Every structure is written in C-alpha cells, then in structure tokens.
Amino acid sequence: MNATVCSNMTSEQQYQLEDARDGKTYYIARLKDGHCWMTQNLALDLVEGITYTPANTDVKQDWTVTSAQATISDFSQNAGSWKSNAGGTGHESYGNYYTQTTAKANSANYSNSEASICPKGWKLPGYPENGGAFKTLLEAYNIDDTNAGAVQQAPLYFVKAGVVRLPEYVGGQGFFVKENTSDIGTAGYYMSGLLAGGFMVDYLSFTDTNIFVGGTSSAQYANAGTSLRCVAR
C-alpha cells in the first residue's frame, strides 16, 4: 500500500490501494488539509502468531500478535480487536474495531510513541498537534461541531460504526462493560495516536447532530474498540 502515490494526486482525487499484508483494498484521497487519508475503515484481521515488521507495517521493530490482541467476532468477549461484517462495502464498510494498545502495535502500551498497525508509510492521525489531524481536517472543510452530516459525506466518508465494549464507571465498584456494543449505526468513533491523559485516548466522535474532537469531551477508555483511519506519512 505505497503511500508515495499520494504525491501525484490532486486535491480530493480518489485512488484505491491494496494492503499487501492481506490483499484487502482501501480507497484513499488527498484531502484539503494537504494530507492523504484512507477514506474507509481499516479491516486488518490480526491472527495470533503473525509477525508484522517495519517492511510492511508502521512499526519500528517486529511485532507479533498475541492471543489477547487477535481479532475475534464475539463482541461479548474482551479482546484487542473485533471483526465486523456490518455496514456496506467500500467507503461504507464498518471495518474492524481496535483497542488503543492493539492499534499502536503494543508500542510501550499506553504511550504517545509513533507506531501503529497501519500499513508501512501510513500512521494513525494525531501527530504532532493536540487534537490531532482530525481537528485540522475538519477546519480545512469548515466543518463545525454541529455539522455532523458533512463528515459522513464525500470526500470524508466517516461512518457510524459505533464502539465495542465501552466501559462505564459504577460508583465505588470500578469500571464495567455497560454493553457489548454501543451506538452502532448511530455514532462514529475514530482513534487518534494521542493520549488525552491517563488511560484516555483522543478521538473524533460524532452522531447525526454533533461532532467532538480531541480533549476529554471526546476521549473514550483505551480498552474499548473503535474504528481506525490511517494517514500517509
């Protein structure tokens, strides 16, 4: 999935690339923020024992998938990633859901270090500015926090895939999973590569009426599974 093609693309031009790791294809586009984005959700199935290397993945050293990080289909079970066949195809596909440590290829656990399960030449949004590339992208399209419909349309194509195993704090008892899946079809959650403090993660999240980017107002707990988009380095 060679990101160098981006340098020859015009603004909002679309292209389709193949991820050499599994043969899946993704639409990409050079957007008005000047960066090349995947415009559909990552759907890489992580198989226990498979090793990803700097030759094919956005990692600085070899990373082998553990049983705790492997992709499963049962949303009722804790995992590092979950597979979804919901949504449509292409831009409309829900893709997979990933926790923070899995999305960052277990790089120093909950750190801000730059590593991810994105293909080589691609990265998670968010560096270096606080609020990340999501904020810059929305500003480039003059999308404010009440224009949630715009993020779901061309050329951005963010989808309301929801979130998997989002914990809820029960006073005096700690955090427990409220339900196996939440907001599927009614809200979208996209992880950045940044932390918002503690075990919180910066996100783009939206419903049909509102958008939240970065900061604690949009930070979900890092062991919940969310959608991923990758940005060309």
C-alpha positions as CSV (number, residue, x, y, z in Angstrom):
1,M,0.0,0.0,0.0
2,N,2.5,2.5,-1.3
3,A,1.8,6.0,0.1
4,T,4.1,7.6,-2.5
5,V,1.2,7.6,-4.9
6,C,-0.2,10.4,-2.8
7,S,2.4,12.9,-4.0
8,N,1.0,12.7,-7.6
9,M,-2.7,13.1,-6.6
10,T,-4.7,16.3,-7.0
11,S,-6.9,17.6,-4.2
12,E,-9.8,15.2,-3.5
13,Q,-8.7,12.8,-6.1
14,Q,-9.5,9.2,-5.1
15,Y,-7.4,6.1,-5.6
16,Q,-7.7,2.5,-4.5
17,L,-4.7,0.7,-3.0
18,E,-4.1,-2.8,-1.9
19,D,-2.8,-3.7,1.5
20,A,0.0,-6.2,0.7
21,R,-0.4,-7.8,4.2
22,D,-3.8,-9.4,3.4
23,G,-4.9,-8.3,-0.1
24,K,-7.7,-6.0,1.1
25,T,-8.2,-2.8,-0.8
26,Y,-8.9,0.7,0.5
27,Y,-10.0,4.0,-1.0
28,I,-7.6,6.9,-0.3
29,A,-7.9,10.6,-1.2
30,R,-5.7,13.7,-0.9
31,L,-7.9,16.0,1.2
32,K,-8.0,19.7,1.7
33,D,-5.7,19.6,4.8
34,G,-3.0,18.6,2.3
35,H,-2.7,15.0,3.6
36,C,-3.6,11.7,2.0
37,W,-6.2,9.8,4.1
38,M,-7.7,6.4,3.9
39,T,-11.4,7.1,3.3
40,Q,-12.7,3.8,4.5
41,N,-12.1,2.0,7.8
42,L,-9.2,-0.3,8.4
43,A,-10.2,-4.0,8.4
44,L,-6.9,-5.8,9.1
45,D,-7.6,-9.2,10.8
46,L,-4.9,-9.8,13.4
47,V,-4.1,-13.5,13.6
48,E,-2.3,-14.9,16.7
49,G,1.3,-15.6,16.0
50,I,1.6,-13.5,12.8
51,T,4.6,-11.1,13.0
52,Y,4.4,-7.7,11.4
53,T,7.7,-6.0,10.5
54,P,8.9,-2.5,9.6
55,A,8.9,-3.7,6.0
56,N,5.1,-3.9,5.8
57,T,3.7,-2.1,8.9
58,D,4.0,1.2,10.7
59,V,6.3,-0.3,13.4
60,K,9.9,0.3,14.4
61,Q,10.6,-3.3,15.4
62,D,8.9,-6.7,14.7
63,W,5.6,-7.1,16.5
64,T,3.9,-10.5,16.9
65,V,0.2,-10.7,17.6
66,T,-0.7,-12.3,20.9
67,S,-3.9,-14.2,21.8
68,A,-5.1,-11.1,23.6
69,Q,-4.7,-8.9,20.5
70,A,-6.0,-11.3,17.9
71,T,-9.2,-10.4,16.0
72,I,-12.4,-12.2,17.1
73,S,-16.0,-11.9,16.1
74,D,-17.6,-12.3,19.5
75,F,-18.3,-8.8,20.8
76,S,-19.2,-10.3,24.3
77,Q,-15.6,-11.2,24.9
78,N,-12.7,-9.0,25.8
79,A,-10.1,-8.8,23.1
80,G,-7.6,-6.5,21.3
81,S,-9.6,-6.3,18.1
82,W,-13.1,-7.4,16.8
83,K,-14.2,-8.1,13.3
84,S,-17.4,-6.6,11.8
85,N,-19.2,-7.6,8.6
86,A,-21.7,-4.8,9.1
87,G,-22.2,-1.7,7.1
88,G,-21.9,-1.6,3.4
89,T,-18.9,-2.0,1.1
90,G,-16.1,0.3,0.2
91,H,-16.5,3.7,1.9
92,E,-19.5,2.4,3.9
93,S,-17.8,-0.6,5.4
94,Y,-17.6,-0.6,9.2
95,G,-14.2,-2.3,9.1
96,N,-12.8,-3.7,12.4
97,Y,-12.6,-2.3,15.9
98,Y,-9.3,-2.0,17.8
99,T,-8.2,-1.1,21.3
100,Q,-5.5,1.5,21.9
101,T,-2.7,-0.9,22.6
102,T,-3.5,-3.1,19.7
103,A,-3.9,-0.1,17.3
104,K,-0.5,1.1,18.4
105,A,1.1,-2.4,18.0
106,N,1.6,-2.6,21.7
107,S,4.3,0.2,21.5
108,A,5.1,1.0,25.1
109,N,1.5,0.2,26.0
110,Y,-0.4,3.5,26.5
111,S,2.2,5.8,25.1
112,N,2.2,8.6,22.6
113,S,5.0,6.8,20.7
114,E,4.5,6.7,16.9
115,A,3.8,3.1,15.9
116,S,0.6,1.5,14.7
117,I,-0.9,-1.3,12.8
118,C,-1.4,0.9,9.7
119,P,0.4,-0.2,6.6
120,K,4.0,0.9,6.1
121,G,4.1,4.5,5.0
122,W,0.9,5.3,6.9
123,K,0.2,6.3,10.5
124,L,-2.6,7.0,13.0
125,P,-3.9,10.6,12.9
126,G,-2.8,13.0,15.6
127,Y,0.8,14.0,15.4
128,P,2.1,16.4,16.3
129,E,-0.7,18.9,17.1
130,N,-3.1,18.4,20.1
131,G,-6.5,17.4,18.8
132,G,-4.6,15.9,16.0
133,A,-5.1,15.7,12.3
134,F,-8.9,15.3,12.8
135,K,-9.2,18.9,14.0
136,T,-7.1,20.2,11.1
137,L,-9.1,18.2,8.6
138,L,-12.5,19.5,9.8
139,E,-11.1,23.1,9.8
140,A,-10.0,22.6,6.2
141,Y,-13.6,21.8,5.3
142,N,-15.1,24.5,7.6
143,I,-17.0,21.8,9.4
144,D,-18.1,23.0,12.9
145,D,-19.3,20.8,15.8
146,T,-22.9,20.9,14.7
147,N,-22.4,19.8,11.1
148,A,-22.1,16.1,11.7
149,G,-23.6,15.2,8.3
150,A,-20.7,16.7,6.5
151,V,-18.2,14.2,8.0
152,Q,-20.3,11.3,6.6
153,Q,-20.4,12.5,3.1
154,A,-17.9,12.7,0.2
155,P,-15.0,13.1,0.4
156,L,-14.5,12.2,4.1
157,Y,-16.9,9.2,4.3
158,F,-16.6,8.6,8.1
159,V,-19.2,6.0,9.2
160,K,-21.3,5.4,12.3
161,A,-19.8,2.0,13.2
162,G,-20.2,2.6,16.9
163,V,-17.8,1.3,19.6
164,V,-17.2,-2.2,21.1
165,R,-17.1,-3.0,24.9
166,L,-17.1,0.6,26.2
167,P,-16.7,0.6,30.0
168,E,-18.9,2.6,32.3
169,Y,-17.9,3.6,35.8
170,V,-20.1,2.2,38.6
171,G,-19.6,4.3,41.7
172,G,-17.5,2.6,44.3
173,Q,-17.1,-0.6,42.2
174,G,-14.9,0.4,39.3
175,F,-15.3,0.1,35.6
176,F,-17.5,-2.5,34.0
177,V,-18.6,-3.0,30.4
178,K,-22.0,-1.5,30.0
179,E,-22.9,-3.5,26.9
180,N,-21.1,-5.4,24.2
181,T,-21.6,-2.9,21.5
182,S,-22.8,0.7,21.6
183,D,-24.0,3.3,19.1
184,I,-23.6,1.0,16.1
185,G,-25.4,2.8,13.3
186,T,-25.9,6.0,15.4
187,A,-22.4,7.3,16.2
188,G,-18.9,7.0,14.9
189,Y,-15.7,6.8,17.0
190,Y,-12.2,7.2,15.5
191,M,-9.0,6.8,17.4
192,S,-6.0,9.1,17.1
193,G,-2.5,8.3,18.0
194,L,-2.6,10.6,21.0
195,L,-3.5,10.3,24.7
196,A,-5.8,12.7,26.4
197,G,-4.4,11.9,29.8
198,G,-4.2,8.7,31.9
199,F,-5.8,5.9,30.0
200,M,-7.9,8.1,27.9
201,V,-7.4,8.5,24.1
202,D,-8.1,11.4,21.8
203,Y,-10.9,10.7,19.3
204,L,-13.1,12.0,16.6
205,S,-16.6,11.1,17.5
206,F,-19.9,12.1,16.1
207,T,-23.6,11.5,16.0
208,D,-26.2,12.8,13.5
209,T,-26.1,16.2,15.2
210,N,-22.8,16.8,16.9
211,I,-19.0,16.3,16.5
212,F,-16.4,16.1,19.2
213,V,-12.7,16.2,18.5
214,G,-9.8,15.7,21.0
215,G,-9.7,16.6,24.6
216,T,-11.6,14.9,27.4
217,S,-15.0,15.5,25.9
218,S,-14.3,13.0,23.2
219,A,-11.9,10.7,25.0
220,Q,-13.1,7.1,25.4
221,Y,-11.4,4.4,27.5
222,A,-8.4,2.9,25.8
223,N,-9.6,-0.7,26.1
224,A,-12.7,0.0,24.1
225,G,-12.7,-1.0,20.4
226,T,-13.1,1.8,17.8
227,S,-12.7,2.4,14.1
228,L,-9.3,3.3,12.6
229,R,-8.3,5.5,9.6
230,C,-4.7,5.9,8.5
231,V,-2.9,8.9,7.1
232,A,0.0,8.9,4.8
233,R,3.4,9.9,6.4
